[in-house]
Amino acid sequence: MGRYSRQFLLALVLAVIAILSASSFVAVNAQPQMSAQELLQKKITRLQAKAAKTKGVIELDTNAFEEVMAKPRNYSMVVLFTAISPEFNCAPCLNFDPEYKLVAAGWSRLVDKSQLFFGVLDFKVGQAVFQKFGMNSAPSVLFFPASDAISSQPASDRYDFGKSGFQAETFAHWLNARAGTDIRVKRPFDFFGFAVNVLGVVSILFSIYVLYTKAGKILGSKYIWSAGSMFIIFVMISGHMWNQIRNPPYTVPGRDGRPGFIAQGFQNQFGLETQIVAVLYAALTGSVIALIAVVPRIENPLSQRIAVWVSMGLFAFMFSVLIQVFRVKNPGYPFTLMFK
């Protein structure tokens, strides 16, 4: 009888365990499962919360990047691939970082913040992602549009720094065209610029007063008209109108952090480059004018000879510098004058 009692108790225990397990399974499966749309909305809410804490820019690493890029997703992402850590010494990254954050601040003023998010991925914490997209330089900005497709490699559109520059306004215009947003850049009040403008207005008013009191002599002076005409010519032939149309950056730091003065290629130029070229043209023209108009008036033969050599030397030197600038634009140009 004892043996049968033990078997009965064992069977009873197993039956109770089976009933409890079945009840737990039913209870778990009876809980409501979140739909894909609800999961996506929860993800968007989490991203909005992160963006609100970091003034619009979400800091990413490799895992976080894969998470926000997971498809399908009904929002777009713009990601700045940078290297602002001190050990990389990336001067362009440091220059563009505040401009990128300025555009993100403009996004934070939008009513609907669920269609686009800003991310930043530093090379120090995202080397795998840099390798995934074949990036060997920074900074770089990629725009990832919303997509319902499921793909391991998201489609992207790259921002061209060489063509559009580092300014927040041009970057915002580029981004608005792709994301369908209306992000407006609002810079902090520039007290220094305001002071410069006030000083400029005062100078213009003073110049007008001087011109008004001596209008007859000034307007009738051939030297003033000649100088004004030459100034306009120098400005125009140096590429000023190209700058007004294309709005290039004033200067772009190189890989070593030093400012770049001359842009390579005939389709690009910097704002500072046009000023350098205008000064070279002015110096060349001035040396020729000196040989034609100033040197013949010198009565002392020795002084006249010195003036000739100085004018010719200045012309040769400035023309050599101009050739060097041309060689920077076109590295294949084989000729030089005074420099190698």
Residue pairs with C-beta under 8 A, 6 or more apart in sequence:
34 42
40 72
40 73
40 74
43 73
44 75
44 114
47 58
47 68
47 75
47 117
48 113
48 114
50 58
51 57
51 58
51 108
51 113
51 117
51 118
52 108
55 101
55 104
55 105
55 108
56 101
56 104
56 105
56 107
56 108
56 118
57 80
57 100
57 101
57 104
57 118
57 119
57 120
58 64
58 68
58 117
58 118
58 119
58 120
59 119
59 120
59 122
60 68
60 79
60 119
60 120
60 121
60 125
60 126
61 121
61 125
61 126
62 125
62 126
62 127
62 128
62 129
65 79
65 119
65 121
65 126
65 129
66 129
68 77
68 117
68 119
69 77
69 144
69 154
71 147
71 148
71 149
71 150
71 151
71 154
72 147
72 148
72 149
72 150
73 146
73 147
74 146
74 148
75 114
75 115
75 116
75 117
75 146
76 115
76 116
76 117
76 143
76 144
76 145
76 146
76 178
76 179
77 116
77 117
77 118
77 119
77 143
77 144
78 116
78 117
78 118
78 119
78 141
78 142
78 143
78 144
78 175
78 179
79 118
79 119
79 120
79 121
79 141
79 142
79 144
80 96
80 97
80 100
80 118
80 119
80 120
80 121
80 139
80 140
80 141
81 121
81 123
81 126
81 129
81 130
81 133
81 135
81 138
81 139
81 140
81 141
81 142
82 90
82 93
82 96
82 97
82 120
82 121
82 122
82 123
82 138
82 139
82 140
83 90
83 93
83 122
83 123
83 124
83 138
83 139
84 90
84 93
84 94
84 97
84 122
85 122
85 123
85 124
87 124
88 123
88 124
88 138
89 257
90 138
90 139
91 253
91 254
91 257
92 138
92 139
92 161
92 166
92 252
92 253
93 138
93 139
95 166
95 253
96 139
96 161
96 166
97 139
99 166
99 167
99 168
99 171
100 118
100 120
100 141
100 168
100 171
102 168
102 185
102 186
102 187
103 118
103 168
103 171
103 172
103 175
103 183
103 185
104 118
105 186
106 172
106 183
106 184
106 185
106 186
107 113
107 116
107 118
107 181
107 183
109 184
109 186
110 181
110 182
110 183
115 146
115 179
115 180
115 181
116 179
116 181
121 129
121 130
123 130
123 138
132 153
133 142
133 156
139 161
140 158
140 159
141 158
141 159
141 171
142 156
142 157
142 158
142 159
143 156
143 157
143 158
143 159
143 175
143 178
143 179
144 154
144 155
144 156
145 155
145 157
145 178
145 179
147 154
147 155
157 178
159 171
159 174
161 252
162 263
162 268
163 246
163 268
164 170
164 171
164 174
165 247
165 248
165 249
165 252
166 249
166 252
167 247
167 249
168 185
168 187
169 185
170 247
172 183
172 184
172 185
175 181
175 183
176 182
176 183
211 218
218 224
230 282
230 285
234 278
234 281
234 282
234 285
235 278
237 278
237 281
238 274
238 275
238 277
238 278
238 281
239 269
239 273
239 274
239 277
240 274
240 278
242 248
242 269
242 274
243 269
243 271
243 274
248 263
248 268
248 269
248 270
248 271
249 270
249 271
250 270
250 271
250 272
251 259
251 260
251 261
251 270
251 271
251 272
252 259
252 260
252 263
252 270
253 259
253 260
254 260
259 272
260 270
261 270
261 272
261 273
261 276
262 269
262 270
262 273
262 276
262 325
262 328
262 329
263 269
263 270
263 273
263 329
264 328
264 329
264 331
265 329
266 329
266 330
276 325
277 322
277 325
280 318
280 321
280 322
280 325
281 322
283 314
283 318
284 315
284 318
284 319
284 322
286 314
287 311
287 312
287 314
287 315
287 318
288 311
288 315
290 307
290 311
291 308
291 311
291 312
291 315
294 307
295 304
295 307
295 308
295 311
298 304
298 307
316 337
316 338
317 338
319 337
320 336
320 337
320 338
320 339
321 339
323 333
323 335
323 336
323 337
323 339
324 336
324 339
326 333
327 333
327 336
